[in-house]
Amino acid sequence: MFRKASLLLLRLAFYLFGFVALYLLAVFTLPYISVNDNGDVSTDDGVEIYILTNGVHTDLVLPMSNPFKTWSQFIDPSATKEGDGDVQYAAFGWGDKGFYLDTPTWADLKFSTAFKAMFFLSTSAMHVTYYKELKESESCKRIIISMAHYRKLVTYIENSFSKDSSGRPELLQNAAYGSNDSFYDARGTYNLFFTCNTWANEGLKSAGQKACLWTARQEGIFDLYRSMPAELPQSK
């Protein structure tokens, strides 16, 4: 009996080690396989968007208003502690609700939160941060995309929100990191294979922009854009 139990434990350990090894291999190799390498379309109607990172998490940043979309008709920039609706950009970041709301710092991370997040056992949230201006840096990259691609990106982001019976996004009351942000319920489940950065990467894919084949980390995305100029494409 003891021998059988020992063999079973060894087999389980082998499978676990194999799974971890394959996962880490994917994490550190697949981001270097890019898709949509010619994502910038020659156009006269380019829309300026940004990708923004805090070193761990990637946000997709869109203008609050342009001829196609006025975001204040969908989300409320004044529903923040600051209450200032006079903003120019909205940064969208999807992720695990437990991480977002219960783990303000890594020191607050609980095993139960991490376990639920890794294995499809928790719910998700959309974090929206509002900015009056943005400047390019190593952690903030500008991208010019066509209006047609912008429409696809808007659809992708809107479809990531959980909505009430009237089609409105569901604001999470009294949930914020600072004075210029808010949280909403979101669709989807965070897990090892679909992280906050995977969500942002899929958003870039949906808009026909350069992206990783798959990534769990922000480094994969930003490595693609750090050497790319963000000049407005010229029409043919």
C-alpha positions in Angstrom: 0.0 0.0 0.0 2.8 2.4 0.9 4.6 1.5 -2.3 1.6 2.3 -4.4 1.0 5.5 -2.6 4.6 6.6 -3.1 4.4 5.8 -6.8 1.2 7.8 -7.1 2.8 10.8 -5.4 5.9 10.5 -7.6 3.7 10.4 -10.7 1.7 13.4 -9.6 4.9 15.3 -8.9 6.2 14.4 -12.4 3.0 15.6 -14.0 3.0 18.8 -12.0 6.6 19.5 -12.8 5.9 18.9 -16.5 3.0 21.2 -16.5 5.0 24.0 -14.8 7.9 23.5 -17.2 5.6 23.7 -20.2 3.8 26.7 -18.9 7.1 28.6 -18.2 8.3 27.6 -21.6 5.2 29.2 -23.1 5.5 32.3 -20.9 9.0 33.0 -22.0 8.8 32.0 -25.7 5.4 32.7 -27.2 5.5 36.4 -26.6 8.4 36.6 -29.0 6.2 35.3 -31.8 4.4 38.3 -33.1 1.2 38.6 -35.2 -0.2 41.5 -37.3 3.4 42.8 -37.9 2.0 45.3 -40.5 -0.8 46.5 -38.2 -0.4 50.2 -38.9 -2.8 50.9 -41.9 -2.1 53.8 -44.2 -4.9 56.2 -43.5 -5.8 59.8 -43.1 -8.2 59.2 -40.2 -5.7 57.8 -37.6 -6.8 57.6 -34.0 -4.2 58.0 -31.2 -4.3 55.3 -28.5 -1.8 54.3 -25.9 -0.6 51.2 -24.1 0.4 51.9 -20.5 2.0 49.7 -17.9 2.8 49.9 -14.2 5.4 47.3 -14.6 3.1 44.4 -14.1 -0.2 45.2 -15.7 -1.1 46.6 -19.2 -3.9 49.1 -19.8 -5.4 50.1 -23.2 -5.8 53.9 -23.2 -8.3 55.5 -25.5 -9.5 59.1 -26.1 -12.6 60.0 -24.1 -14.2 61.4 -27.2 -13.8 61.4 -31.0 -16.3 61.4 -33.9 -16.9 57.7 -33.5 -17.1 57.2 -29.7 -17.9 59.4 -26.6 -17.0 57.2 -23.7 -18.8 59.4 -21.1 -22.0 58.1 -22.6 -21.0 54.6 -21.5 -18.9 55.2 -18.3 -18.9 58.1 -16.0 -15.6 59.9 -15.5 -17.1 61.9 -12.6 -17.8 58.7 -10.7 -14.4 58.9 -8.9 -13.3 60.3 -5.6 -12.1 63.4 -7.5 -15.3 63.8 -9.3 -13.7 65.6 -12.2 -15.3 64.7 -15.5 -13.0 67.0 -17.5 -10.6 64.3 -18.8 -9.0 63.4 -22.1 -8.2 59.7 -21.8 -9.6 56.6 -20.3 -7.3 53.7 -19.5 -9.0 50.3 -19.4 -7.5 47.4 -17.5 -9.2 44.0 -17.1 -8.3 41.6 -14.4 -9.2 39.4 -11.4 -11.5 41.1 -9.0 -9.9 39.6 -6.0 -6.5 40.8 -7.0 -7.9 44.2 -7.8 -10.0 44.9 -4.7 -8.4 42.7 -2.0 -4.7 43.0 -2.9 -3.6 46.7 -3.1 0.0 45.6 -2.5 1.9 42.3 -2.9 2.1 42.2 0.9 -1.7 41.8 1.0 -1.7 38.8 -1.3 -3.5 35.8 0.2 -3.0 32.2 -1.0 -6.8 31.9 -1.5 -6.9 34.9 -3.8 -4.0 33.6 -5.9 -5.4 30.1 -6.0 -8.8 31.3 -7.2 -7.2 33.6 -9.8 -5.0 30.8 -11.3 -7.7 28.1 -11.5 -10.8 29.8 -13.0 -12.5 30.2 -9.5 -13.0 33.9 -9.3 -14.7 36.8 -11.1 -13.3 39.7 -13.0 -13.4 43.5 -12.9 -12.6 46.4 -15.3 -10.4 49.1 -13.9 -10.9 52.5 -15.5 -8.4 55.3 -14.8 -8.9 58.8 -16.2 -6.1 61.1 -17.4 -6.0 64.8 -18.5 -2.9 64.1 -20.5 -0.4 61.4 -21.3 3.3 61.6 -22.4 5.2 58.8 -24.1 7.8 57.0 -22.0 9.2 53.5 -21.5 6.0 52.6 -19.7 3.6 54.5 -22.1 3.6 54.0 -25.8 1.5 55.8 -28.4 0.0 53.9 -31.4 -1.9 55.4 -34.3 -4.6 53.1 -35.7 -7.2 53.5 -38.4 -10.8 54.4 -37.5 -11.9 51.0 -38.7 -9.5 49.3 -36.3 -10.5 51.7 -33.5 -14.1 50.6 -33.9 -13.1 47.0 -33.4 -11.1 47.9 -30.3 -14.0 49.8 -28.8 -16.3 46.8 -29.4 -13.7 44.5 -27.7 -13.5 46.7 -24.6 -17.3 47.3 -24.4 -17.9 43.6 -24.6 -15.6 43.0 -21.7 -17.9 44.9 -19.3 -20.6 43.1 -17.5 -23.9 45.0 -18.1 -27.2 45.3 -16.4 -30.6 44.7 -17.9 -30.6 48.1 -19.6 -27.2 47.5 -21.2 -25.3 49.8 -18.8 -21.9 48.8 -17.2 -22.2 47.9 -13.5 -20.1 50.3 -11.3 -18.6 48.8 -8.2 -19.4 51.3 -5.5 -16.6 52.6 -3.2 -13.9 50.7 -5.1 -10.9 52.7 -6.2 -7.1 53.0 -5.9 -6.9 56.7 -6.1 -8.8 59.9 -6.8 -9.2 59.4 -10.6 -10.2 55.8 -11.1 -13.2 53.4 -10.7 -14.0 49.7 -11.0 -16.8 48.0 -12.9 -17.9 44.4 -13.0 -16.5 42.5 -16.0 -17.0 39.4 -18.1 -14.7 36.6 -18.3 -12.5 34.7 -15.8 -8.9 35.4 -15.0 -6.6 32.3 -15.0 -3.1 31.1 -15.8 -3.8 31.3 -19.5 -5.8 34.5 -19.7 -4.3 37.2 -17.5 -4.7 41.0 -17.5 -1.9 41.2 -20.1 -3.4 38.5 -22.2 -6.6 40.6 -22.3 -4.7 43.7 -23.4 -2.8 41.7 -26.0 -6.1 40.2 -27.4 -7.4 43.8 -27.6 -4.5 44.8 -29.8 -5.1 41.7 -31.9 -8.8 42.5 -32.3 -7.8 45.9 -33.6 -5.4 44.5 -36.1 -2.3 45.8 -34.3 1.0 44.2 -33.7 0.7 41.8 -30.8 2.2 38.6 -29.3 0.9 35.3 -30.3 0.2 34.8 -26.6 1.5 36.5 -23.5 0.8 36.4 -19.8 3.2 39.3 -19.0 3.4 42.9 -20.0 7.0 42.6 -21.2 6.0 40.7 -24.3 3.7 43.6 -25.4 6.1 46.4 -24.7 9.1 44.7 -26.3 7.1 44.9 -29.6 6.5 48.7 -29.3 9.6 50.1 -27.6 11.5 50.5 -30.8 8.5 51.5 -33.0 7.9 55.1 -34.0 4.3 56.3 -33.5 4.1 58.6 -36.4 0.8 59.2 -38.2 0.6 56.9 -41.2 0.5 58.6 -44.6 -2.1 57.8 -47.2 -1.0 56.2 -50.4 
